[in-house]
Amino acid sequence: MNEQQCISLARVLEYLADEKKDFEATSDEMRANHIYTDILVLEQYLKGETNL
C-alpha cells in the first residue's frame, strides 16, 4: 500500500469511528458480524503498515 492509500484508509477509518458506539451497544451475538470488527482489523493493518 502506498502512502496516499494509507492516508485515505486512515481517513475512512476515522470517519467510521462512530461505529464503535453502535458495536458496544449491540449484543455479543451481533458483534461477530458487525462492521466495527472489520474496522479494527484495518486499523491494526494500518498501524503495522505505518510502523515499517
mmCIF file as Biopython writes it, N, C-alpha, C and O atoms, coordinates in Angstrom:
data_model
#
loop_
_atom_site.group_PDB
_atom_site.id
_atom_site.type_symbol
_atom_site.label_atom_id
_atom_site.label_alt_id
_atom_site.label_comp_id
_atom_site.label_asym_id
_atom_site.label_entity_id
_atom_site.label_seq_id
_atom_site.pdbx_PDB_ins_code
_atom_site.Cartn_x
_atom_site.Cartn_y
_atom_site.Cartn_z
_atom_site.occupancy
_atom_site.B_iso_or_equiv
_atom_site.auth_seq_id
_atom_site.auth_asym_id
_atom_site.pdbx_PDB_model_num
ATOM 1   N N  . MET A ? 1  ? 0.851   -1.157  0.000  1.0 0.0 1  A 1 
ATOM 2   C CA . MET A ? 1  ? 0.000   0.000   0.000  1.0 0.0 1  A 1 
ATOM 3   C C  . MET A ? 1  ? 0.911   1.238   0.000  1.0 0.0 1  A 1 
ATOM 4   O O  . MET A ? 1  ? 1.862   1.322   0.777  1.0 0.0 1  A 1 
ATOM 5   N N  . ASN A ? 2  ? 0.605   2.183   -0.874 1.0 0.0 2  A 1 
ATOM 6   C CA . ASN A ? 2  ? 1.441   3.377   -0.918 1.0 0.0 2  A 1 
ATOM 7   C C  . ASN A ? 2  ? 0.984   4.396   0.130  1.0 0.0 2  A 1 
ATOM 8   O O  . ASN A ? 2  ? -0.022  4.195   0.810  1.0 0.0 2  A 1 
ATOM 9   N N  . GLU A ? 3  ? 1.741   5.494   0.246  1.0 0.0 3  A 1 
ATOM 10  C CA . GLU A ? 3  ? 1.460   6.483   1.285  1.0 0.0 3  A 1 
ATOM 11  C C  . GLU A ? 3  ? 0.065   7.097   1.142  1.0 0.0 3  A 1 
ATOM 12  O O  . GLU A ? 3  ? -0.640  7.258   2.137  1.0 0.0 3  A 1 
ATOM 13  N N  . GLN A ? 4  ? -0.336  7.438   -0.074 1.0 0.0 4  A 1 
ATOM 14  C CA . GLN A ? 4  ? -1.650  8.033   -0.285 1.0 0.0 4  A 1 
ATOM 15  C C  . GLN A ? 4  ? -2.758  7.057   0.087  1.0 0.0 4  A 1 
ATOM 16  O O  . GLN A ? 4  ? -3.769  7.468   0.656  1.0 0.0 4  A 1 
ATOM 17  N N  . GLN A ? 5  ? -2.594  5.793   -0.216 1.0 0.0 5  A 1 
ATOM 18  C CA . GLN A ? 5  ? -3.590  4.787   0.148  1.0 0.0 5  A 1 
ATOM 19  C C  . GLN A ? 5  ? -3.690  4.655   1.666  1.0 0.0 5  A 1 
ATOM 20  O O  . GLN A ? 5  ? -4.789  4.512   2.203  1.0 0.0 5  A 1 
ATOM 21  N N  . CYS A ? 6  ? -2.563  4.701   2.356  1.0 0.0 6  A 1 
ATOM 22  C CA . CYS A ? 6  ? -2.572  4.634   3.819  1.0 0.0 6  A 1 
ATOM 23  C C  . CYS A ? 6  ? -3.295  5.835   4.414  1.0 0.0 6  A 1 
ATOM 24  O O  . CYS A ? 6  ? -4.070  5.694   5.359  1.0 0.0 6  A 1 
ATOM 25  N N  . ILE A ? 7  ? -3.041  7.010   3.862  1.0 0.0 7  A 1 
ATOM 26  C CA . ILE A ? 7  ? -3.713  8.221   4.335  1.0 0.0 7  A 1 
ATOM 27  C C  . ILE A ? 7  ? -5.211  8.118   4.098  1.0 0.0 7  A 1 
ATOM 28  O O  . ILE A ? 7  ? -6.003  8.458   4.977  1.0 0.0 7  A 1 
ATOM 29  N N  . SER A ? 8  ? -5.600  7.658   2.931  1.0 0.0 8  A 1 
ATOM 30  C CA . SER A ? 8  ? -7.025  7.520   2.605  1.0 0.0 8  A 1 
ATOM 31  C C  . SER A ? 8  ? -7.701  6.505   3.516  1.0 0.0 8  A 1 
ATOM 32  O O  . SER A ? 8  ? -8.810  6.737   3.997  1.0 0.0 8  A 1 
ATOM 33  N N  . LEU A ? 9  ? -7.039  5.395   3.749  1.0 0.0 9  A 1 
ATOM 34  C CA . LEU A ? 9  ? -7.600  4.381   4.639  1.0 0.0 9  A 1 
ATOM 35  C C  . LEU A ? 9  ? -7.764  4.942   6.044  1.0 0.0 9  A 1 
ATOM 36  O O  . LEU A ? 9  ? -8.791  4.709   6.681  1.0 0.0 9  A 1 
ATOM 37  N N  . ALA A ? 10 ? -6.793  5.661   6.528  1.0 0.0 10 A 1 
ATOM 38  C CA . ALA A ? 10 ? -6.872  6.251   7.861  1.0 0.0 10 A 1 
ATOM 39  C C  . ALA A ? 10 ? -8.041  7.228   7.944  1.0 0.0 10 A 1 
ATOM 40  O O  . ALA A ? 10 ? -8.742  7.261   8.956  1.0 0.0 10 A 1 
ATOM 41  N N  . ARG A ? 11 ? -8.261  8.017   6.907  1.0 0.0 11 A 1 
ATOM 42  C CA . ARG A ? 11 ? -9.370  8.965   6.899  1.0 0.0 11 A 1 
ATOM 43  C C  . ARG A ? 11 ? -10.717 8.255   6.919  1.0 0.0 11 A 1 
ATOM 44  O O  . ARG A ? 11 ? -11.632 8.684   7.622  1.0 0.0 11 A 1 
ATOM 45  N N  . VAL A ? 12 ? -10.849 7.182   6.159  1.0 0.0 12 A 1 
ATOM 46  C CA . VAL A ? 12 ? -12.095 6.415   6.139  1.0 0.0 12 A 1 
ATOM 47  C C  . VAL A ? 12 ? -12.353 5.797   7.515  1.0 0.0 12 A 1 
ATOM 48  O O  . VAL A ? 12 ? -13.479 5.825   8.013  1.0 0.0 12 A 1 
ATOM 49  N N  . LEU A ? 13 ? -11.318 5.247   8.118  1.0 0.0 13 A 1 
ATOM 50  C CA . LEU A ? 13 ? -11.477 4.636   9.435  1.0 0.0 13 A 1 
ATOM 51  C C  . LEU A ? 13 ? -11.857 5.673   10.478 1.0 0.0 13 A 1 
ATOM 52  O O  . LEU A ? 13 ? -12.673 5.397   11.358 1.0 0.0 13 A 1 
ATOM 53  N N  . GLU A ? 14 ? -11.279 6.855   10.390 1.0 0.0 14 A 1 
ATOM 54  C CA . GLU A ? 14 ? -11.630 7.933   11.313 1.0 0.0 14 A 1 
ATOM 55  C C  . GLU A ? 14 ? -13.091 8.333   11.128 1.0 0.0 14 A 1 
ATOM 56  O O  . GLU A ? 14 ? -13.798 8.596   12.101 1.0 0.0 14 A 1 
ATOM 57  N N  . TYR A ? 15 ? -13.529 8.375   9.901  1.0 0.0 15 A 1 
ATOM 58  C CA . TYR A ? 15 ? -14.914 8.725   9.588  1.0 0.0 15 A 1 
ATOM 59  C C  . TYR A ? 15 ? -15.888 7.714   10.201 1.0 0.0 15 A 1 
ATOM 60  O O  . TYR A ? 15 ? -16.981 8.077   10.635 1.0 0.0 15 A 1 
ATOM 61  N N  . LEU A ? 16 ? -15.482 6.458   10.230 1.0 0.0 16 A 1 
ATOM 62  C CA . LEU A ? 16 ? -16.339 5.391   10.727 1.0 0.0 16 A 1 
ATOM 63  C C  . LEU A ? 16 ? -16.207 5.163   12.238 1.0 0.0 16 A 1 
ATOM 64  O O  . LEU A ? 16 ? -16.753 4.193   12.765 1.0 0.0 16 A 1 
ATOM 65  N N  . ALA A ? 17 ? -15.506 6.024   12.919 1.0 0.0 17 A 1 
ATOM 66  C CA . ALA A ? 17 ? -15.258 5.838   14.351 1.0 0.0 17 A 1 
ATOM 67  C C  . ALA A ? 17 ? -16.543 5.738   15.165 1.0 0.0 17 A 1 
ATOM 68  O O  . ALA A ? 17 ? -16.557 5.082   16.207 1.0 0.0 17 A 1 
ATOM 69  N N  . ASP A ? 18 ? -17.614 6.370   14.716 1.0 0.0 18 A 1 
ATOM 70  C CA . ASP A ? 18 ? -18.890 6.295   15.444 1.0 0.0 18 A 1 
ATOM 71  C C  . ASP A ? 18 ? -19.456 4.881   15.482 1.0 0.0 18 A 1 
ATOM 72  O O  . ASP A ? 18 ? -20.313 4.582   16.313 1.0 0.0 18 A 1 
ATOM 73  N N  . GLU A ? 19 ? -18.993 4.021   14.605 1.0 0.0 19 A 1 
ATOM 74  C CA . GLU A ? 19 ? -19.466 2.633   14.611 1.0 0.0 19 A 1 
ATOM 75  C C  . GLU A ? 19 ? -19.105 1.932   15.923 1.0 0.0 19 A 1 
ATOM 76  O O  . GLU A ? 19 ? -19.761 0.968   16.317 1.0 0.0 19 A 1 
ATOM 77  N N  . LYS A ? 20 ? -18.078 2.410   16.586 1.0 0.0 20 A 1 
ATOM 78  C CA . LYS A ? 20 ? -17.676 1.801   17.855 1.0 0.0 20 A 1 
ATOM 79  C C  . LYS A ? 20 ? -18.810 1.879   18.875 1.0 0.0 20 A 1 
ATOM 80  O O  . LYS A ? 20 ? -19.055 0.918   19.605 1.0 0.0 20 A 1 
ATOM 81  N N  . LYS A ? 21 ? -19.498 3.013   18.929 1.0 0.0 21 A 1 
ATOM 82  C CA . LYS A ? 21 ? -20.609 3.183   19.868 1.0 0.0 21 A 1 
ATOM 83  C C  . LYS A ? 21 ? -21.706 2.160   19.588 1.0 0.0 21 A 1 
ATOM 84  O O  . LYS A ? 21 ? -22.242 1.549   20.512 1.0 0.0 21 A 1 
ATOM 85  N N  . ASP A ? 22 ? -22.030 1.980   18.334 1.0 0.0 22 A 1 
ATOM 86  C CA . ASP A ? 22 ? -23.053 1.010   17.957 1.0 0.0 22 A 1 
ATOM 87  C C  . ASP A ? 22 ? -22.595 -0.408  18.300 1.0 0.0 22 A 1 
ATOM 88  O O  . ASP A ? 22 ? -23.378 -1.218  18.796 1.0 0.0 22 A 1 
ATOM 89  N N  . PHE A ? 23 ? -21.334 -0.696  18.034 1.0 0.0 23 A 1 
ATOM 90  C CA . PHE A ? 23 ? -20.749 -2.004  18.332 1.0 0.0 23 A 1 
ATOM 91  C C  . PHE A ? 23 ? -20.845 -2.312  19.826 1.0 0.0 23 A 1 
ATOM 92  O O  . PHE A ? 23 ? -21.224 -3.414  20.221 1.0 0.0 23 A 1 
ATOM 93  N N  . GLU A ? 24 ? -20.498 -1.328  20.646 1.0 0.0 24 A 1 
ATOM 94  C CA . GLU A ? 24 ? -20.523 -1.524  22.096 1.0 0.0 24 A 1 
ATOM 95  C C  . GLU A ? 24 ? -21.941 -1.689  22.634 1.0 0.0 24 A 1 
ATOM 96  O O  . GLU A ? 24 ? -22.141 -2.309  23.678 1.0 0.0 24 A 1 
ATOM 97  N N  . ALA A ? 25 ? -22.914 -1.143  21.933 1.0 0.0 25 A 1 
ATOM 98  C CA . ALA A ? 25 ? -24.301 -1.217  22.383 1.0 0.0 25 A 1 
ATOM 99  C C  . ALA A ? 25 ? -25.017 -2.490  21.933 1.0 0.0 25 A 1 
ATOM 100 O O  . ALA A ? 25 ? -26.117 -2.780  22.401 1.0 0.0 25 A 1 
ATOM 101 N N  . THR A ? 26 ? -24.411 -3.235  21.043 1.0 0.0 26 A 1 
ATOM 102 C CA . THR A ? 26 ? -25.071 -4.419  20.498 1.0 0.0 26 A 1 
ATOM 103 C C  . THR A ? 26 ? -24.729 -5.671  21.311 1.0 0.0 26 A 1 
ATOM 104 O O  . THR A ? 26 ? -23.791 -5.670  22.107 1.0 0.0 26 A 1 
ATOM 105 N N  . SER A ? 27 ? -25.485 -6.709  21.102 1.0 0.0 27 A 1 
ATOM 106 C CA . SER A ? 27 ? -25.268 -7.966  21.836 1.0 0.0 27 A 1 
ATOM 107 C C  . SER A ? 27 ? -24.002 -8.666  21.339 1.0 0.0 27 A 1 
ATOM 108 O O  . SER A ? 27 ? -23.518 -8.401  20.239 1.0 0.0 27 A 1 
ATOM 109 N N  . ASP A ? 28 ? -23.482 -9.559  22.169 1.0 0.0 28 A 1 
ATOM 110 C CA . ASP A ? 28 ? -22.291 -10.323 21.782 1.0 0.0 28 A 1 
ATOM 111 C C  . ASP A ? 28 ? -22.516 -11.108 20.500 1.0 0.0 28 A 1 
ATOM 112 O O  . ASP A ? 28 ? -21.606 -11.238 19.681 1.0 0.0 28 A 1 
ATOM 113 N N  . GLU A ? 29 ? -23.717 -11.628 20.325 1.0 0.0 29 A 1 
ATOM 114 C CA . GLU A ? 29 ? -24.033 -12.407 19.125 1.0 0.0 29 A 1 
ATOM 115 C C  . GLU A ? 29 ? -23.966 -11.553 17.865 1.0 0.0 29 A 1 
ATOM 116 O O  . GLU A ? 29 ? -23.497 -12.004 16.820 1.0 0.0 29 A 1 
ATOM 117 N N  . MET A ? 30 ? -24.438 -10.320 17.977 1.0 0.0 30 A 1 
ATOM 118 C CA . MET A ? 30 ? -24.450 -9.423  16.822 1.0 0.0 30 A 1 
ATOM 119 C C  . MET A ? 30 ? -23.067 -8.847  16.529 1.0 0.0 30 A 1 
ATOM 120 O O  . MET A ? 30 ? -22.790 -8.452  15.397 1.0 0.0 30 A 1 
ATOM 121 N N  . ARG A ? 31 ? -22.201 -8.794  17.535 1.0 0.0 31 A 1 
ATOM 122 C CA . ARG A ? 31 ? -20.862 -8.231  17.349 1.0 0.0 31 A 1 
ATOM 123 C C  . ARG A ? 31 ? -20.024 -9.025  16.361 1.0 0.0 31 A 1 
ATOM 124 O O  . ARG A ? 31 ? -19.181 -8.457  15.666 1.0 0.0 31 A 1 
ATOM 125 N N  . ALA A ? 32 ? -20.241 -10.305 16.293 1.0 0.0 32 A 1 
ATOM 126 C CA . ALA A ? 32 ? -19.434 -11.153 15.408 1.0 0.0 32 A 1 
ATOM 127 C C  . ALA A ? 32 ? -19.534 -10.715 13.946 1.0 0.0 32 A 1 
ATOM 128 O O  . ALA A ? 32 ? -18.578 -10.874 13.186 1.0 0.0 32 A 1 
ATOM 129 N N  . ASN A ? 33 ? -20.668 -10.172 13.551 1.0 0.0 33 A 1 
ATOM 130 C CA . ASN A ? 33 ? -20.861 -9.754  12.164 1.0 0.0 33 A 1 
ATOM 131 C C  . ASN A ? 33 ? -20.947 -8.238  12.007 1.0 0.0 33 A 1 
ATOM 132 O O  . ASN A ? 33 ? -21.358 -7.743  10.958 1.0 0.0 33 A 1 
ATOM 133 N N  . HIS A ? 34 ? -20.565 -7.512  13.034 1.0 0.0 34 A 1 
ATOM 134 C CA . HIS A ? 34 ? -20.649 -6.049  12.993 1.0 0.0 34 A 1 
ATOM 135 C C  . HIS A ? 34 ? -19.490 -5.475  12.169 1.0 0.0 34 A 1 
ATOM 136 O O  . HIS A ? 34 ? -18.380 -6.006  12.202 1.0 0.0 34 A 1 
ATOM 137 N N  . ILE A ? 35 ? -19.745 -4.415  11.447 1.0 0.0 35 A 1 
ATOM 138 C CA . ILE A ? 35 ? -18.731 -3.776  10.608 1.0 0.0 35 A 1 
ATOM 139 C C  . ILE A ? 35 ? -17.540 -3.293  11.429 1.0 0.0 35 A 1 
ATOM 140 O O  . ILE A ? 35 ? -16.430 -3.197  10.905 1.0 0.0 35 A 1 
ATOM 141 N N  . TYR A ? 36 ? -17.749 -2.993  12.684 1.0 0.0 36 A 1 
ATOM 142 C CA . TYR A ? 36 ? -16.652 -2.488  13.513 1.0 0.0 36 A 1 
ATOM 143 C C  . TYR A ? 36 ? -15.528 -3.510  13.655 1.0 0.0 36 A 1 
ATOM 144 O O  . TYR A ? 36 ? -14.368 -3.127  13.802 1.0 0.0 36 A 1 
ATOM 145 N N  . THR A ? 37 ? -15.848 -4.790  13.614 1.0 0.0 37 A 1 
ATOM 146 C CA . THR A ? 37 ? -14.782 -5.794  13.681 1.0 0.0 37 A 1 
ATOM 147 C C  . THR A ? 37 ? -13.853 -5.653  12.477 1.0 0.0 37 A 1 
ATOM 148 O O  . THR A ? 37 ? -12.644 -5.850  12.603 1.0 0.0 37 A 1 
ATOM 149 N N  . ASP A ? 38 ? -14.402 -5.317  11.323 1.0 0.0 38 A 1 
ATOM 150 C CA . ASP A ? 38 ? -13.581 -5.094  10.133 1.0 0.0 38 A 1 
ATOM 151 C C  . ASP A ? 38 ? -12.773 -3.807  10.252 1.0 0.0 38 A 1 
ATOM 152 O O  . ASP A ? 38 ? -11.638 -3.733  9.781  1.0 0.0 38 A 1 
ATOM 153 N N  . ILE A ? 39 ? -13.357 -2.802  10.879 1.0 0.0 39 A 1 
ATOM 154 C CA . ILE A ? 39 ? -12.642 -1.549  11.102 1.0 0.0 39 A 1 
ATOM 155 C C  . ILE A ? 39 ? -11.421 -1.817  11.987 1.0 0.0 39 A 1 
ATOM 156 O O  . ILE A ? 39 ? -10.335 -1.300  11.723 1.0 0.0 39 A 1 
ATOM 157 N N  . LEU A ? 40 ? -11.598 -2.619  13.030 1.0 0.0 40 A 1 
ATOM 158 C CA . LEU A ? 40 ? -10.477 -2.958  13.907 1.0 0.0 40 A 1 
ATOM 159 C C  . LEU A ? 40 ? -9.368  -3.676  13.155 1.0 0.0 40 A 1 
ATOM 160 O O  . LEU A ? 40 ? -8.189  -3.385  13.358 1.0 0.0 40 A 1 
ATOM 161 N N  . VAL A ? 41 ? -9.732  -4.600  12.301 1.0 0.0 41 A 1 
ATOM 162 C CA . VAL A ? 41 ? -8.738  -5.336  11.502 1.0 0.0 41 A 1 
ATOM 163 C C  . VAL A ? 41 ? -7.938  -4.368  10.632 1.0 0.0 41 A 1 
ATOM 164 O O  . VAL A ? 41 ? -6.712  -4.458  10.560 1.0 0.0 41 A 1 
ATOM 165 N N  . LEU A ? 42 ? -8.632  -3.453  9.979  1.0 0.0 42 A 1 
ATOM 166 C CA . LEU A ? 42 ? -7.960  -2.497  9.104  1.0 0.0 42 A 1 
ATOM 167 C C  . LEU A ? 42 ? -7.099  -1.505  9.889  1.0 0.0 42 A 1 
ATOM 168 O O  . LEU A ? 42 ? -6.034  -1.105  9.420  1.0 0.0 42 A 1 
ATOM 169 N N  . GLU A ? 43 ? -7.551  -1.110  11.069 1.0 0.0 43 A 1 
ATOM 170 C CA . GLU A ? 43 ? -6.736  -0.228  11.897 1.0 0.0 43 A 1 
ATOM 171 C C  . GLU A ? 43 ? -5.451  -0.926  12.318 1.0 0.0 43 A 1 
ATOM 172 O O  . GLU A ? 43 ? -4.382  -0.315  12.323 1.0 0.0 43 A 1 
ATOM 173 N N  . GLN A ? 44 ? -5.549  -2.189  12.667 1.0 0.0 44 A 1 
ATOM 174 C CA . GLN A ? 44 ? -4.357  -2.955  13.044 1.0 0.0 44 A 1 
ATOM 175 C C  . GLN A ? 44 ? -3.411  -3.085  11.857 1.0 0.0 44 A 1 
ATOM 176 O O  . GLN A ? 44 ? -2.195  -2.963  12.010 1.0 0.0 44 A 1 
ATOM 177 N N  . TYR A ? 45 ? -3.968  -3.332  10.678 1.0 0.0 45 A 1 
ATOM 178 C CA . TYR A ? 45 ? -3.152  -3.417  9.469  1.0 0.0 45 A 1 
ATOM 179 C C  . TYR A ? 45 ? -2.430  -2.092  9.228  1.0 0.0 45 A 1 
ATOM 180 O O  . TYR A ? 45 ? -1.230  -2.067  8.954  1.0 0.0 45 A 1 
ATOM 181 N N  . LEU A ? 46 ? -3.170  -1.005  9.333  1.0 0.0 46 A 1 
ATOM 182 C CA . LEU A ? 46 ? -2.616  0.309   9.068  1.0 0.0 46 A 1 
ATOM 183 C C  . LEU A ? 46 ? -1.501  0.634   10.065 1.0 0.0 46 A 1 
ATOM 184 O O  . LEU A ? 46 ? -0.477  1.197   9.678  1.0 0.0 46 A 1 
ATOM 185 N N  . LYS A ? 47 ? -1.683  0.296   11.314 1.0 0.0 47 A 1 
ATOM 186 C CA . LYS A ? 47 ? -0.647  0.525   12.320 1.0 0.0 47 A 1 
ATOM 187 C C  . LYS A ? 47 ? 0.617   -0.262  11.981 1.0 0.0 47 A 1 
ATOM 188 O O  . LYS A ? 47 ? 1.731   0.244   12.118 1.0 0.0 47 A 1 
ATOM 189 N N  . GLY A ? 48 ? 0.434   -1.484  11.545 1.0 0.0 48 A 1 
ATOM 190 C CA . GLY A ? 48 ? 1.589   -2.303  11.150 1.0 0.0 48 A 1 
ATOM 191 C C  . GLY A ? 48 ? 2.251   -1.761  9.905  1.0 0.0 48 A 1 
ATOM 192 O O  . GLY A ? 48 ? 3.476   -1.786  9.785  1.0 0.0 48 A 1 
ATOM 193 N N  . GLU A ? 49 ? 1.452   -1.275  8.983  1.0 0.0 49 A 1 
ATOM 194 C CA . GLU A ? 49 ? 1.967   -0.754  7.726  1.0 0.0 49 A 1 
ATOM 195 C C  . GLU A ? 49 ? 2.749   0.547   7.951  1.0 0.0 49 A 1 
ATOM 196 O O  . GLU A ? 49 ? 3.776   0.772   7.310  1.0 0.0 49 A 1 
ATOM 197 N N  . THR A ? 50 ? 2.272   1.389   8.846  1.0 0.0 50 A 1 
ATOM 198 C CA . THR A ? 50 ? 2.932   2.676   9.057  1.0 0.0 50 A 1 
ATOM 199 C C  . THR A ? 50 ? 4.140   2.563   9.972  1.0 0.0 50 A 1 
ATOM 200 O O  . THR A ? 50 ? 4.932   3.500   10.070 1.0 0.0 50 A 1 
ATOM 201 N N  . ASN A ? 51 ? 4.291   1.428   10.642 1.0 0.0 51 A 1 
ATOM 202 C CA . ASN A ? 51 ? 5.441   1.244   11.533 1.0 0.0 51 A 1 
ATOM 203 C C  . ASN A ? 51 ? 6.608   0.560   10.839 1.0 0.0 51 A 1 
ATOM 204 O O  . ASN A ? 51 ? 7.562   0.159   11.506 1.0 0.0 51 A 1 
ATOM 205 N N  . LEU A ? 52 ? 6.559   0.417   9.537  1.0 0.0 52 A 1 
ATOM 206 C CA . LEU A ? 52 ? 7.645   -0.241  8.805  1.0 0.0 52 A 1 
ATOM 207 C C  . LEU A ? 52 ? 8.887   0.598   8.771  1.0 0.0 52 A 1 
ATOM 208 O O  . LEU A ? 52 ? 9.894   0.187   8.194  1.0 0.0 52 A 1 
#
